[in-house]
Amino acid sequence: MNKINRIFVVAAILVILLVTPITVLAQTPTPIAAKTISGDQIVIANTYRLESGDELIGNLAVIGGTATLDEGSTMTGDVFLTGGTLTVSGTVNGDFIAIGGAVNIEDTADINGNISLIGATIKKSPLAEINGEITEQSPEFFDFNLSDPKGIDFPFTAKTSLLTKMLQASLQALAMAALAVILGLLLPQQIKRVADTISKEPLVTGGVGLLSIVVAPILLVLLTITIILIPVTILGTLLVGLAVLFGWVAIGYEIGQRLALLFKTTWHPSIAAGIGVLLLGLVTGFATLIPCIGWLVGVIVAILGLGAVVISRFGSSKYANKVAQAVAPSAPLPPNPPSDLEQPQI
C-alpha cells in the first residue's frame, strides 16, 4: 500500500511540474552597434555594403564594382556609378549619377535627390519612395557637329554643351575599357611585356614613340606615290592604329596593377586592364575640356604606348628579353689569374 501511495505522489508531482508554467531566463544577444562612417568611399572592382543601422556621411563612387545599401541604412551624400551595379534598399539623402551601370531600387528605398542615368539601366520598385527627378540620357559616342559661324545658320549643326562632352568622354572610356578587358583575356602576357617596357625605360619609350609618330606619316605618304603600294599604305595605317591602341591598353594595365597594389589586392590582367583603361580614358577625356593644352595628355599617352609597342614588337617575349638584357648592367669581369711564368716577389 505504501508503494502505491508513493507512486501516486510521484505521479502527482510530475503532473504539477508539467502543467505549471516555468519562467526560463535566457540571455538576450547583444545587438551589434550601428556604425557611423565619415568620409568618401571609393569602390574599384570590389564590393561594398552599408549594413542595416549603419550611416555613411560622405559620397560613394563605384567604378566597375558592386555596392549594396541595406534596408535600415542611411547615407548622406551623392552616389557616382560607372560600369558597376548599385542596389539601394535604405535611405539616401543625395543625388545619383550612373554612367553605363545598373541601378536597382528596392521596395524599402527612400531617395531624397535626383537620379541621372547616362547609358545606364534602372530597375525601380513601385513601392520605393523617390523625392526627386529621374532623367535618362543617351548621348552619341562621337560628335561631328560643326559650330555655326556668326550670321550663318546651318540646318544640321548644334552646339555641344560641357555636360554633353563629359558624357561622351565617359562613354568612350567605357567602350575602351570593355575592349581592354577582351584584350586582357586574349593577350595577357603580351600586354604585360609592353607595360614592363614602359615602366623600365619611359624616356627611351617616349623617344621611340615620338620618332614613330613623325616618321610613320612620312613613309605612308611616300608609299601612296606608287599606286601599287596603296594597299600597303592602308595596311600600314591600320598597323599604326592598332599599335597605339595596344599601347594605350598596356598603360591602362600598368595603372590597374598599381591600383591593385595600392588597395593590397590582386586582380586578373583583364580586370586590371579594364579598370586602368577606364580611369585613363576618364582622365584624358576630361582633360580635353581644358582649352588649348588639354589634348596634350592624350597625345603623351599615345606616344608612350606606341613607343613601347615598337620596342617590344607587340610584346614578343624574345625581343623583350633582349631589351631587358641590354638595359641591365653587366657584371664586372673577374680578374685574370696570374700566369705560371710570373713569380711572386719576395
KOLNU-644295 format. One line per 4 residues: number of its first residue (from 1); their letters; for each residue x, y, z of N, C-alpha, C. Coordinates in steps of 0.2 Angstrom, whole numbers. Example, Ala and Ser with C-alpha at 12.3 -4.5 7.8 and 13.67 -1.06 7.14 Angstrom:
KOLNU-644295
1) as) 66 -28 39 62 -22 39 66 -16 39  64 -11 35 68 -5 36 64 0 39
end
This chain:
KOLNU-644295
1) mnki) 4 -6 0 0 0 0 4 6 0  10 6 4 14 12 4 17 13 -3  19 7 -6 22 8 -13 17 12 -18  11 10 -17 6 13 -21 5 20 -20
5) nrif) 5 22 -13 5 29 -12 11 33 -14  16 30 -14 22 33 -16 22 34 -24  19 30 -27 19 30 -35 14 36 -36  8 36 -33 3 42 -34 6 49 -32
9) vvaa) 11 49 -27 14 55 -25 19 58 -31  23 53 -33 27 55 -38 24 57 -45  18 53 -46 14 55 -52 11 62 -52  9 63 -46 6 70 -45 11 76 -45
13) ilvi) 17 74 -43 22 79 -43 24 80 -51  25 75 -55 26 76 -62 21 79 -65  14 78 -64 9 82 -67 9 89 -65  11 91 -59 11 98 -57 17 101 -60
17) llvt) 23 98 -61 28 101 -65 27 102 -72  23 98 -75 21 98 -82 16 104 -84  11 105 -79 6 109 -81 8 116 -78  13 117 -73 14 123 -70 19 127 -75
21) pitv) 18 133 -77 22 137 -82 29 139 -78  34 138 -81 41 139 -79 44 145 -82  46 150 -79 50 155 -82 57 153 -84  58 154 -90 65 152 -92 69 159 -93
25) laqt) 74 160 -90 79 166 -91 84 164 -96  84 168 -102 89 167 -107 92 174 -108  99 173 -110 102 179 -111 101 182 -118  98 188 -118 97 191 -124 103 193 -128
29) ptpi) 104 191 -134 110 193 -138 111 200 -139  117 202 -138 119 209 -138 119 212 -145  114 217 -146 114 219 -153 120 223 -156  122 222 -162 128 225 -165 127 232 -165
33) aakt) 131 236 -163 131 243 -163 131 246 -170  127 251 -171 127 254 -178 134 258 -178  136 258 -185 142 262 -186 141 268 -190  144 273 -189 144 280 -192 151 280 -196
37) isgd) 150 280 -203 156 281 -207 156 288 -210  162 291 -209 163 298 -211 168 298 -216  167 302 -222 172 302 -227 169 298 -234  172 300 -239 170 297 -246 173 290 -246
41) qivi) 169 286 -250 170 279 -251 171 278 -258  177 275 -260 178 273 -267 179 266 -268  175 263 -272 175 256 -274 177 255 -281  183 251 -282 185 250 -288 186 242 -289
45) anty) 182 240 -293 182 232 -295 182 228 -288  177 230 -284 177 227 -277 169 228 -275  168 225 -269 161 225 -267 161 230 -260  155 233 -259 154 237 -254 147 236 -251
49) rles) 146 236 -245 140 235 -242 139 240 -236  134 244 -236 132 248 -230 126 244 -226  128 241 -221 123 237 -217 117 240 -214  112 237 -212 107 240 -208 109 243 -202
53) gdel) 107 249 -201 108 253 -195 114 257 -195  119 256 -201 125 260 -202 123 266 -205  127 271 -205 126 278 -208 133 280 -211  132 282 -217 138 285 -221 137 292 -222
57) ignl) 141 296 -220 141 303 -221 147 305 -226  145 305 -232 150 306 -237 148 303 -244  152 304 -249 150 302 -256 152 295 -257  149 292 -262 151 285 -264 152 285 -271
61) avig) 158 282 -273 160 281 -280 161 274 -281  157 271 -286 158 264 -288 160 264 -295  166 261 -296 169 260 -303 170 253 -304  166 250 -308 167 243 -310 166 238 -304
65) gtat) 162 240 -299 161 236 -293 154 235 -292  153 233 -286 146 232 -284 145 235 -277  140 239 -276 138 242 -269 131 240 -268  130 239 -261 123 237 -258 122 242 -252
69) ldeg) 116 245 -252 114 249 -246 108 245 -243  109 242 -238 104 238 -235 98 242 -232  93 238 -231 87 241 -228 89 243 -221  87 249 -219 89 252 -212 95 256 -212
73) stmt) 99 256 -218 105 260 -218 103 267 -220  108 272 -219 107 279 -221 113 282 -224  112 285 -229 118 288 -232 116 296 -234  121 300 -232 120 307 -233 126 309 -238
77) gdvf) 125 310 -244 130 311 -249 128 309 -256  132 311 -261 130 309 -268 133 302 -270  130 299 -275 132 292 -277 134 293 -285  140 291 -286 143 291 -293 144 283 -295
81) ltgg) 141 281 -300 142 274 -303 144 274 -310  149 270 -311 151 269 -318 153 262 -319  150 259 -324 152 252 -325 151 247 -320  146 248 -315 145 244 -310 138 242 -308
85) tltv) 137 240 -302 130 238 -300 129 241 -293  123 245 -292 121 248 -286 114 245 -284  113 243 -278 107 241 -275 105 245 -269  99 248 -269 98 253 -264 91 250 -261
89) sgtv) 92 249 -254 86 247 -250 85 251 -244  90 256 -243 89 261 -237 88 268 -239  90 272 -235 89 279 -236 95 283 -239  94 287 -244 99 291 -247 97 298 -248
93) ngdf) 101 302 -244 100 309 -245 105 312 -250  104 312 -256 109 315 -261 107 313 -268  111 315 -273 109 313 -280 113 307 -282  110 304 -288 113 299 -291 116 301 -298
97) iaig) 121 298 -300 124 299 -307 127 292 -309  123 289 -314 125 282 -316 127 283 -323  133 280 -325 136 280 -332 137 273 -334  133 270 -338 135 264 -340 134 258 -335
101) gavn) 130 259 -330 130 254 -325 122 252 -324  121 248 -318 114 246 -317 112 248 -310  107 251 -309 104 253 -303 98 249 -301  98 246 -295 92 243 -293 89 246 -287
105) iedt) 83 249 -287 80 252 -281 74 247 -279  75 245 -272 71 240 -269 65 243 -266  60 239 -263 54 242 -260 55 247 -255  60 245 -250 61 250 -244 65 256 -246
109) adin) 67 257 -252 72 263 -253 68 269 -252  72 274 -250 69 281 -249 75 286 -251  74 289 -257 79 293 -260 77 300 -260  81 304 -257 79 311 -257 84 315 -262
113) gnis) 83 315 -268 88 318 -273 86 316 -280  90 318 -285 88 317 -292 93 311 -294  90 308 -299 94 302 -302 95 303 -309  101 303 -311 103 305 -318 106 298 -321
117) liga) 104 296 -327 106 290 -330 109 291 -337  115 290 -338 118 291 -344 120 284 -347  117 281 -351 118 275 -354 118 269 -349  114 270 -343 113 265 -338 106 263 -338
121) tikk) 105 257 -334 99 254 -333 96 255 -326  90 256 -325 87 256 -319 81 251 -318  81 248 -312 75 244 -310 72 247 -304  66 250 -304 64 253 -298 57 250 -296
125) spla) 57 249 -290 51 246 -287 45 251 -286  39 250 -288 34 255 -287 33 257 -279  35 253 -275 34 254 -268 40 259 -265  45 260 -269 51 264 -267 48 271 -267
129) eing) 51 275 -263 50 282 -262 55 287 -265  54 290 -270 59 294 -273 57 302 -273  60 306 -269 58 313 -269 63 317 -274  63 316 -280 67 319 -285 65 317 -292
133) eite) 69 319 -297 68 318 -304 72 312 -306  70 308 -311 74 303 -314 75 305 -322  81 306 -324 82 308 -331 87 303 -334  85 302 -340 89 297 -344 92 300 -350
137) qspe) 98 300 -351 101 302 -357 106 297 -361  106 298 -367 110 293 -371 113 297 -377  119 300 -375 122 304 -380 126 300 -385  128 303 -390 132 299 -395 139 298 -393
141) ffdf) 142 293 -396 149 292 -394 154 298 -397  152 300 -403 156 304 -406 152 310 -409  154 316 -409 151 322 -411 154 325 -417  151 325 -423 154 328 -429 150 335 -431
145) nlsd) 147 338 -426 143 344 -427 148 349 -428  147 354 -432 151 360 -434 148 366 -430  152 370 -427 150 376 -424 147 381 -430  142 385 -428 139 389 -433 143 396 -433
149) pkgi) 146 398 -439 149 405 -439 143 410 -438  145 416 -436 140 421 -435 137 423 -441  131 424 -441 127 426 -447 125 420 -451  127 414 -450 126 408 -454 122 403 -450
153) dfpf) 117 400 -452 113 395 -449 113 389 -453  117 384 -451 117 378 -454 112 373 -451  108 369 -456 102 366 -453 104 360 -449  110 357 -449 112 351 -446 117 352 -441
157) takt) 118 358 -438 123 359 -433 120 361 -426  123 359 -421 121 360 -414 127 362 -410  126 366 -405 131 367 -400 132 362 -395  138 360 -393 139 355 -389 140 358 -382
161) sllt) 136 356 -377 137 358 -370 143 355 -367  145 358 -361 150 355 -357 148 348 -354  142 347 -352 140 341 -349 139 336 -355  137 338 -361 137 333 -366 144 330 -368
165) kmlq) 149 335 -368 156 332 -369 159 328 -364  157 329 -357 159 325 -352 156 318 -353  149 318 -355 146 311 -355 149 307 -361  150 311 -367 154 307 -372 160 304 -370
169) aslq) 164 308 -367 171 306 -364 170 300 -360  165 300 -356 164 294 -351 162 288 -355  157 289 -360 155 283 -364 161 280 -368  165 285 -371 171 282 -374 176 278 -370
173) alam) 177 281 -364 181 277 -359 178 270 -357  172 270 -357 168 263 -355 169 259 -361  169 261 -367 170 257 -373 177 255 -373  182 259 -372 189 257 -372 190 252 -366
177) aala) 187 253 -361 188 248 -355 185 241 -357  180 241 -360 177 234 -362 182 231 -367  185 235 -372 190 232 -377 196 230 -373  198 234 -368 204 232 -364 203 225 -360
181) vilg) 197 224 -358 195 218 -354 196 212 -359  194 213 -365 194 207 -370 201 206 -372  205 211 -373 212 210 -374 216 207 -368  214 209 -362 217 206 -356 216 199 -356
185) lllp) 210 196 -358 209 189 -358 212 186 -364  213 189 -370 216 185 -375 224 186 -375  227 192 -373 234 193 -374 237 196 -367  236 192 -362 238 195 -355 246 195 -355
189) qqik) 250 191 -358 257 191 -357 260 196 -361  257 197 -367 260 202 -372 258 209 -369  253 210 -366 251 217 -363 256 218 -357  257 213 -353 262 214 -348 269 216 -350
193) rvad) 271 213 -355 278 214 -358 278 221 -360  273 224 -364 273 231 -366 273 235 -360  269 234 -355 269 238 -349 275 238 -345  279 232 -345 285 232 -342 290 236 -346
197) tisk) 290 237 -352 294 241 -356 293 248 -354  287 250 -354 286 257 -352 288 259 -345  287 254 -340 289 256 -333 297 256 -332  301 252 -336 308 251 -336 311 257 -339
201) eplv) 309 258 -345 313 264 -349 308 269 -352  305 273 -348 300 278 -350 303 283 -355  309 285 -354 312 290 -358 313 287 -365  316 281 -365 318 278 -372 311 277 -375
205) tggv) 306 274 -372 300 273 -375 297 279 -378  297 285 -374 294 291 -376 298 293 -383  304 293 -383 308 295 -388 307 291 -395  306 284 -394 304 280 -399 297 281 -402
209) glls) 293 282 -397 286 284 -399 285 290 -403  289 296 -401 289 302 -404 292 301 -411  297 298 -412 300 297 -418 296 293 -423  292 288 -420 287 284 -424 282 288 -427
213) ivva) 279 293 -422 274 297 -424 276 302 -430  282 304 -430 285 309 -435 286 305 -442  289 299 -441 292 296 -447 286 292 -450  282 289 -447 277 284 -450 272 288 -455
217) pill) 270 294 -453 266 298 -459 270 299 -465  276 301 -464 280 302 -470 281 296 -474  282 291 -471 283 284 -475 277 282 -479  271 283 -475 265 281 -478 263 286 -484
221) vllt) 264 292 -483 263 297 -489 267 295 -495  274 293 -494 278 291 -499 276 285 -503  273 281 -499 271 274 -502 265 275 -506  261 281 -505 255 282 -509 257 285 -516
225) itii) 263 287 -517 265 289 -524 265 284 -529  266 278 -527 266 272 -531 259 269 -530  255 268 -536 248 266 -535 248 259 -532  253 255 -534 254 248 -532 254 247 -525
229) lipv) 257 252 -522 259 251 -514 253 255 -510  248 257 -513 242 260 -509 239 255 -504  238 248 -506 236 243 -501 241 243 -495  247 243 -497 252 243 -491 252 249 -487
233) tilg) 250 255 -490 249 261 -486 243 260 -481  237 257 -484 231 256 -479 233 251 -474  237 246 -475 239 241 -470 243 244 -465  248 248 -467 252 252 -463 248 257 -458
237) tllv) 243 260 -461 239 264 -457 236 261 -451  233 255 -453 229 251 -448 234 248 -443  240 246 -445 245 244 -440 247 249 -435  248 255 -438 250 261 -433 244 262 -428
241) glav) 238 262 -431 232 262 -426 231 257 -421  233 251 -423 232 245 -418 238 246 -413  244 248 -415 249 249 -411 248 254 -405  245 260 -407 243 265 -402 238 262 -398
245) lfgw) 233 258 -400 228 256 -396 230 251 -391  235 246 -394 238 241 -389 242 244 -384  246 250 -386 250 253 -381 246 257 -376  240 259 -378 235 263 -373 233 258 -368
249) vaig) 231 252 -370 229 246 -366 234 244 -361  240 244 -363 246 242 -359 247 247 -353  246 254 -355 247 259 -350 241 258 -345  235 257 -347 230 256 -343 231 250 -338
253) yeig) 234 245 -341 235 239 -337 240 240 -331  245 244 -333 250 246 -328 247 250 -322  242 255 -324 239 259 -319 234 254 -315  231 249 -318 227 245 -314 231 241 -309
257) qrla) 237 238 -311 241 235 -307 244 239 -301  245 245 -302 247 249 -297 241 251 -292  235 251 -295 230 252 -290 228 246 -286  229 240 -289 229 234 -285 234 234 -279
261) llfk) 240 236 -281 245 236 -275 243 241 -270  240 247 -272 238 252 -268 232 249 -263  228 245 -266 222 243 -262 224 236 -259  230 234 -259 233 227 -257 229 221 -259
265) ttwh) 228 221 -265 224 215 -268 227 213 -275  224 208 -278 227 205 -284 221 205 -289  222 207 -295 217 207 -300 219 203 -306  215 200 -309 216 197 -316 219 202 -321
269) psia) 223 200 -325 225 205 -330 220 209 -334  214 205 -335 209 208 -339 205 213 -335  205 212 -328 201 217 -324 206 223 -323  212 222 -322 217 227 -321 217 231 -327
273) agig) 217 228 -333 217 232 -339 211 236 -340  205 233 -338 199 237 -339 198 243 -335  200 242 -328 199 247 -323 204 253 -325  211 251 -327 216 256 -328 214 260 -335
277) vlll) 211 256 -340 209 260 -346 203 264 -345  199 262 -340 193 266 -339 195 273 -335  200 272 -330 202 278 -327 206 283 -332  210 279 -336 215 283 -340 210 287 -346
281) glvt) 205 283 -348 200 287 -353 197 293 -350  195 292 -343 191 297 -340 196 303 -339  202 302 -337 207 307 -336 208 311 -343  210 307 -348 212 310 -354 206 314 -357
285) gfat) 200 311 -356 194 313 -359 192 320 -356  192 320 -349 190 326 -346 196 332 -347  202 329 -348 207 334 -349 206 338 -356  203 335 -361 202 338 -367 197 344 -366
289) lipc) 194 345 -360 189 351 -359 193 357 -357  200 356 -356 204 362 -354 206 365 -361  205 371 -362 207 374 -368 214 374 -370  216 373 -376 222 374 -379 227 368 -377
293) igwl) 228 366 -371 233 361 -369 230 355 -366  223 354 -366 220 348 -363 222 342 -368  222 343 -374 224 337 -379 231 334 -378  235 338 -375 242 335 -374 242 329 -370
297) vgvi) 238 328 -365 238 322 -361 237 316 -365  232 316 -369 231 310 -373 236 309 -378  239 314 -381 245 313 -386 251 310 -382  252 312 -376 258 310 -372 257 302 -371
301) vail) 251 300 -369 249 293 -368 250 289 -374  248 292 -380 248 288 -386 255 287 -388  259 292 -387 267 292 -389 270 287 -385  269 287 -378 272 282 -374 270 275 -376
305) glga) 263 274 -377 261 267 -379 264 265 -385  264 269 -390 267 267 -397 274 265 -396  278 269 -393 285 268 -392 286 261 -389  282 259 -383 283 253 -380 281 247 -385
309) vvis) 276 248 -389 274 243 -393 280 242 -399  282 247 -401 288 247 -406 294 243 -403  296 245 -397 302 242 -394 301 235 -393  295 233 -390 294 226 -388 291 222 -394
313) rfgs) 290 225 -400 287 221 -405 280 218 -403  276 222 -401 269 220 -399 270 215 -393  275 216 -389 276 211 -383 278 204 -384  282 204 -390 285 197 -391 291 196 -386
317) skya) 291 190 -383 295 188 -377 302 188 -379  304 186 -385 311 186 -387 314 193 -387  311 198 -390 314 204 -391 313 208 -384  308 206 -380 308 209 -373 314 207 -369
321) nkva) 315 201 -369 321 198 -366 328 201 -368  328 203 -374 334 206 -377 335 213 -374  329 216 -374 329 223 -371 331 223 -364  328 218 -360 330 218 -353 337 217 -352
325) qava) 340 212 -356 347 211 -355 351 217 -357  349 221 -362 353 227 -364 353 232 -359  347 233 -356 346 238 -351 350 236 -344  350 230 -342 353 228 -336 360 229 -336
329) psap) 363 231 -331 370 232 -330 374 226 -331  379 226 -334 383 219 -335 388 219 -329  389 212 -327 393 211 -321 400 212 -322  404 214 -317 411 215 -319 414 209 -320
333) lppn) 419 209 -324 423 203 -326 428 201 -320  429 195 -319 434 193 -314 441 195 -316  445 196 -311 452 197 -313 456 191 -316  460 192 -321 464 187 -324 468 183 -319
337) ppsd) 468 177 -319 473 173 -314 480 174 -316  485 174 -312 492 175 -313 494 169 -317  499 171 -322 501 166 -326 507 162 -322  509 156 -325 514 152 -321 521 155 -322
341) leqp) 522 159 -327 528 162 -328 530 168 -323  524 171 -320 525 176 -315 527 173 -309  533 175 -306 535 173 -299 533 178 -294  531 176 -288 529 181 -283 535 184 -281
345) qi) 535 190 -280 541 194 -277 542 193 -270  548 192 -268 549 191 -260 552 198 -258
end
